[in-house]
Amino acid sequence: MRRSLRDACVGFSLIGGIVVFSGAMLWLRGVRFSSNSWSITATFKDASGLSEMSPVSYRGILVGSVKKIEFTPKSVEAKIEINNKNLILTKPVYAKVITNSVLGGDAQVSLISLGLPLAENKLPISKECNNNKIVCNGDKIEGRKLKSISALTEELQKIVLRAEEEDVLGDMLESMEQFDKTQENLDDLILLSKKELIRAKPIITELIEAASHLNNILATIDNPKTLNDLINTAGSARSLTNKIDKLSTNIEQITSDKELIAALRDVTIGLSKFFNDVYK
């Protein structure tokens, strides 16, 4: 009797340990048996390393797991179950496959929300959930490719192969040669420009001196005293011109009198004869 009771205790202990261990593993994997869970679908072009029961996190916190993975001709669709009914993911939202370390490890899904927090909104599992602003139950989101050392190596290999096919290295060498020639021509142009500047220096100096003289002349003209002298000179010139005009008029009147001209001629001839007689 005691032995049977002891065996039963041992058996129940083993069963209890197995249940606890299984429950702990399921909990670590993000499995929840409550009705608070809701699901979304992430579409990936490449989901290397992702599998069912892979953990799903948001800002480093475990919030669910991958329940199912389906393959299509163009993508991989992962159905994600989220255990927190109060989790609000403001759009735009995308899912990214990450690993535990840079060198690799178990793949998991990280949910990333780029939208601003909302003051008030309905829960994702609510019928009034606005899927224009937040991710709601049953929505689809974009999945992005895993970034790891192996993925980067593969991309580098593709780039190298493409470079070899298109002879990128040869084009680069030719471009470098053209650049060297252009640099030499540029150096010659700079040297020629320096020579022209040296030749133009005297002309520039003369222009500077002429500008200085012009500034002095303008400064002198701008002097009120000088302006007054110029005004007086202009007035005197105007008065002299008027007098010359009047004198010209008088001379024309005198020359138009024929008797006066004849008398002046006779006087001139008479004086000429008089002086000739005196000097004889």
C-alpha positions in Angstrom: 0.0 0.0 0.0 2.8 2.4 0.9 4.7 1.4 -2.2 1.7 2.0 -4.5 1.1 5.4 -2.9 4.8 6.3 -3.3 4.7 5.2 -7.0 1.6 7.3 -7.5 3.2 10.4 -6.0 6.3 9.9 -8.1 4.1 9.5 -11.3 2.0 12.5 -10.5 5.2 14.5 -9.8 6.7 13.5 -13.2 3.4 14.4 -15.0 3.3 17.7 -13.1 6.9 18.5 -14.0 6.2 17.7 -17.7 3.1 19.9 -17.7 5.0 22.7 -16.0 7.9 22.4 -18.4 5.6 22.2 -21.4 3.7 25.2 -20.2 6.9 27.2 -19.6 8.2 26.4 -23.1 4.8 27.4 -24.7 4.8 30.6 -22.7 8.4 31.4 -23.9 7.2 30.7 -27.4 4.4 33.2 -27.0 1.6 30.7 -26.8 -1.4 31.9 -24.7 -4.7 30.1 -24.1 -6.8 33.1 -23.2 -9.3 34.8 -25.5 -7.3 38.1 -25.4 -5.2 37.1 -28.4 -5.7 38.4 -32.0 -3.9 37.8 -35.2 -2.3 39.6 -38.2 -0.5 38.4 -41.3 2.9 39.5 -42.3 4.0 39.1 -46.0 7.7 38.5 -46.6 9.7 38.2 -49.8 12.4 36.3 -47.9 11.9 34.9 -44.4 15.0 32.8 -44.1 15.2 31.0 -40.7 11.6 31.8 -39.7 9.4 28.9 -38.6 6.2 28.2 -36.8 6.2 29.0 -33.1 9.0 31.6 -33.7 8.7 34.4 -31.1 7.2 37.8 -32.0 8.3 40.9 -30.1 7.5 44.6 -30.0 10.1 47.0 -28.7 12.0 44.1 -27.3 9.1 42.6 -25.4 7.6 39.2 -26.3 4.0 39.8 -27.5 3.2 36.6 -29.5 4.3 34.0 -31.8 4.1 32.8 -35.4 1.2 30.3 -35.7 1.4 29.4 -39.3 3.6 29.9 -42.4 2.1 29.7 -45.9 4.0 29.9 -49.2 2.8 31.7 -52.3 4.5 32.0 -55.8 5.7 35.5 -54.9 5.9 35.7 -51.1 5.9 34.0 -47.7 2.9 34.7 -45.4 3.3 34.3 -41.7 0.3 34.3 -39.5 1.1 36.0 -36.2 -0.8 35.6 -33.0 -0.5 38.5 -30.6 -1.5 37.8 -26.9 -1.9 41.3 -25.7 -5.4 42.7 -26.6 -4.3 46.2 -25.5 -1.4 46.5 -27.9 -1.9 49.5 -30.2 0.3 49.5 -33.3 0.0 52.9 -35.0 0.4 52.8 -38.8 2.6 52.6 -40.7 3.6 49.2 -39.3 5.9 46.5 -40.7 7.4 43.2 -39.5 11.1 42.5 -39.7 12.8 39.1 -39.3 15.8 39.4 -36.9 18.2 37.1 -35.1 19.5 36.9 -31.6 22.9 38.1 -32.8 24.7 39.5 -35.7 26.4 36.2 -36.5 23.1 34.4 -36.6 20.8 32.4 -34.3 17.2 31.7 -34.0 15.0 33.9 -36.2 12.2 35.9 -34.7 9.8 38.6 -35.8 10.0 42.1 -34.6 7.0 44.4 -35.0 7.9 48.0 -35.8 5.5 50.9 -35.6 6.4 54.2 -37.2 3.2 56.1 -36.5 2.7 58.7 -33.8 0.8 57.7 -30.6 -3.0 58.4 -30.6 -4.8 60.0 -27.8 -7.8 57.7 -28.0 -8.6 54.7 -30.1 -10.5 51.4 -30.1 -8.8 48.1 -29.3 -7.5 46.0 -32.2 -10.1 43.2 -31.4 -12.9 45.7 -31.3 -15.4 45.9 -34.2 -15.0 49.7 -34.2 -11.3 49.4 -34.7 -10.1 51.9 -37.4 -7.6 50.1 -39.6 -6.7 53.3 -41.3 -4.8 54.4 -38.2 -3.9 51.3 -36.3 -3.4 47.6 -37.0 -6.6 45.7 -36.4 -7.4 42.0 -36.0 -7.0 40.2 -39.3 -5.0 42.9 -41.0 -2.0 42.3 -43.3 1.3 44.1 -42.9 4.5 44.3 -44.9 7.4 42.1 -43.9 11.0 43.1 -44.5 14.0 40.9 -45.3 16.4 39.5 -42.7 19.7 41.4 -42.4 22.5 39.0 -41.3 26.1 38.3 -42.2 25.0 35.5 -44.6 22.5 37.8 -46.3 25.0 40.6 -46.7 27.6 38.1 -48.1 25.1 36.9 -50.7 24.3 40.4 -51.7 28.0 41.2 -52.0 28.5 38.2 -54.2 25.6 39.3 -56.5 27.2 42.8 -56.7 30.6 41.4 -57.5 29.2 39.1 -60.3 27.2 42.0 -61.8 30.3 44.2 -61.7 32.3 41.5 -63.5 29.6 41.1 -66.2 29.4 44.9 -66.8 33.2 45.5 -66.5 32.7 48.1 -63.8 36.3 47.9 -62.9 37.5 48.7 -66.4 35.0 51.6 -66.6 36.3 52.9 -63.3 39.9 52.8 -64.5 39.0 54.6 -67.7 37.1 57.2 -65.7 40.1 57.6 -63.4 42.4 58.2 -66.4 39.9 60.8 -67.8 39.9 62.4 -64.4 43.7 62.6 -64.3 43.7 64.2 -67.8 41.0 66.6 -66.7 43.1 67.4 -63.6 46.1 68.1 -65.7 44.1 70.4 -68.0 42.7 72.1 -65.0 46.2 72.7 -63.6 47.2 74.3 -66.9 44.2 76.5 -66.9 44.9 77.6 -63.4 48.5 78.4 -64.3 47.4 80.4 -67.4 44.8 82.3 -65.3 47.6 83.2 -62.8 49.7 84.6 -65.7 46.8 86.6 -67.1 46.2 88.0 -63.6 49.8 89.0 -63.4 49.6 90.8 -66.8 46.4 92.5 -65.9 47.7 93.8 -62.5 49.1 97.1 -63.9 45.8 97.8 -65.8 43.9 97.1 -62.6 46.2 99.4 -60.7 45.7 102.2 -63.3 41.9 101.6 -63.1 42.1 101.9 -59.3 44.0 105.2 -59.6 41.6 106.6 -62.2 38.7 105.6 -60.0 40.4 107.4 -57.1 40.8 110.6 -59.2 37.2 110.4 -60.4 36.1 110.1 -56.8 38.2 113.2 -55.9 36.6 115.1 -58.8 33.2 114.1 -57.8 33.9 115.0 -54.2 35.1 118.4 -55.3 32.0 119.0 -57.4 29.9 117.9 -54.5 31.4 120.7 -52.4 28.9 123.6 -52.0 31.5 126.3 -52.5 32.7 124.7 -55.8 29.1 124.4 -57.0 28.6 128.1 -56.2 31.7 129.1 -58.1 30.5 127.1 -61.1 27.1 128.8 -61.0 28.8 132.2 -60.9 31.1 131.3 -63.7 28.2 130.2 -65.8 26.3 133.4 -65.1 29.4 135.5 -66.1 29.7 133.5 -69.3 26.1 134.1 -70.1 26.4 137.9 -69.5 29.6 138.0 -71.7 27.8 136.2 -74.4 24.9 138.7 -74.3 27.3 141.6 -74.6 29.2 140.0 -77.5 25.8 139.5 -79.2 25.0 143.2 -78.8 28.4 144.3 -80.0 28.1 142.1 -83.1 24.7 143.8 -83.8 26.3 147.3 -83.5 29.2 146.3 -85.8 26.7 145.1 -88.4 24.8 148.4 -88.2 28.1 150.4 -88.7 29.3 148.3 -91.6 25.9 148.7 -93.3 26.3 152.5 -93.5 28.1 153.2 -96.9 28.8 156.9 -96.3 30.5 156.1 -93.0 32.6 153.4 -94.7 33.6 155.7 -97.5 34.6 158.5 -95.0 36.7 155.9 -93.0 38.4 154.9 -96.2 39.2 158.5 -97.1 40.6 159.2 -93.6 42.7 156.1 -93.8 44.1 157.0 -97.2 44.7 160.6 -96.1 46.6 159.4 -93.0 48.6 157.1 -95.1 49.7 159.8 -97.4 50.5 162.1 -94.5 52.7 159.6 -92.8 54.5 158.9 -96.1 55.3 162.6 -96.5 56.5 162.8 -92.9 58.9 159.9 -93.2 60.3 161.2 -96.6 
